[in-house]
Amino acid sequence: MRIVVTGATGNLGTGVVAALRADPQVETVVGLARRPAEGVVAADVERADLAPLFQGADAVVHLAWLFQPTRRPETTWRANVLGSLRVFDAAAAAGVPRLVYSSSVGAYSPRVDDEPVTEDWPTHGWPGAAYTREKSYVERYLDSFEQRHPKLDVVRVRPAFVFQRAAATAQRRLFGGPFVPGSLVRPGLIPLIPDVRGLRAQVVHTEDLADAVRRAVTRPVKGPFNIATGPVVDPKFAAELLHARTIPMPAGVVRGAVDAAWRLHAVPATPGLFDAVLRLPLMDTSRAESELDWRPKHDAAYTLNEFLKGLREGAGGDTAPLAPDEHRLHEIATGVGKRP
């Protein structure tokens, strides 16, 4: 099998490429990334002529996604929505028989209770955040895309929050910004965790998500698959990990703090993203377990402990998106990797 993977150097991409290369059914993995890197083809999904790169592929795995700049949603829209549409259309034009797209729990419509949703739950997202709007829009496009290309098997993987040690510093940059010191996120140093009613989420380790994607590539399946591990992460769970206590706090107070930090340019995460997280449903993963024979190797406690350790140690990866802070600072200073 010859597999082409977009976004090959990010948190998801590094895991997926490694999982595919370890599979004896896969002969060739071609990684695409926006920035030049060893072992990958430099190709921006917004601009590159993708169809020739997809020729002869047994599957295209689309993982490329731009989280920043959150203050310029037109930029992320062009990369994430228009770029995704270009990938899908190029895959069809190249005659690729299988397309695996990494959607998100963020594509799902809000749910106020804790009953896990299956893959038929509506995917209209939360309109107040760019990330959820974009994920939802791409799902709508795929609905019509599948109708136009019935011979192309489309798999939509909908993961929970994805963590690994090598991505810890990169994710701190993306969502916490430079004023969130990862070195302080250690048991005993954070005495209190805000206990916000309704704030809970699921996570999955990058390796487990990569295994699910590998199975979706190599098995004759199509349609959506929820990917998450247990237990559900809530403020009490986080407090146990950090040896802290919880303190009840209204959601409005926390949102106000996020909004103030956002307006002061202290954090890149928007208050709309906090609103979206409060409304995320929990996901039922029965379909992945039965049709992909998928079982996560890492539970939520292991996944988050590994991530938090990575934060404290300033861990990073060998690619530009996952590089430790000193490498990213050099890139910024020299202009390497900037979008024109």
Secondary structure, 3 states (H helix, E strand, C coil): CEEEEECCCCHHHHHHHHHHHCCCCCCEEEEEECCCCCCCEECCCCCCCCHHHHCCCCEEEECCCCCCCCCCHHHHHHHHHHHHHHHHHHHHHCCCCEEEEECCHHHCCCCCCCCCECCCCCCCCCCCCHHHHHHHHHHHHHHHHHHHCCCCEEEEEEECEEECHHHHHHHHHHHHCCCCCHHHCCCCCCCEEEECCCCCEEEEEHHHHHHHHHHHHHCCCCEEEEECEEEEECHHHHHHHCCCEEEECCHHHHHHHHHHHHHCCCCCCCHHHHHHHHCCCCECCHHHHHHCCCCCCCCHHHHHHHHHHHHHHCCCCCCCCCCCHHHHHHHHHHCCCCCC
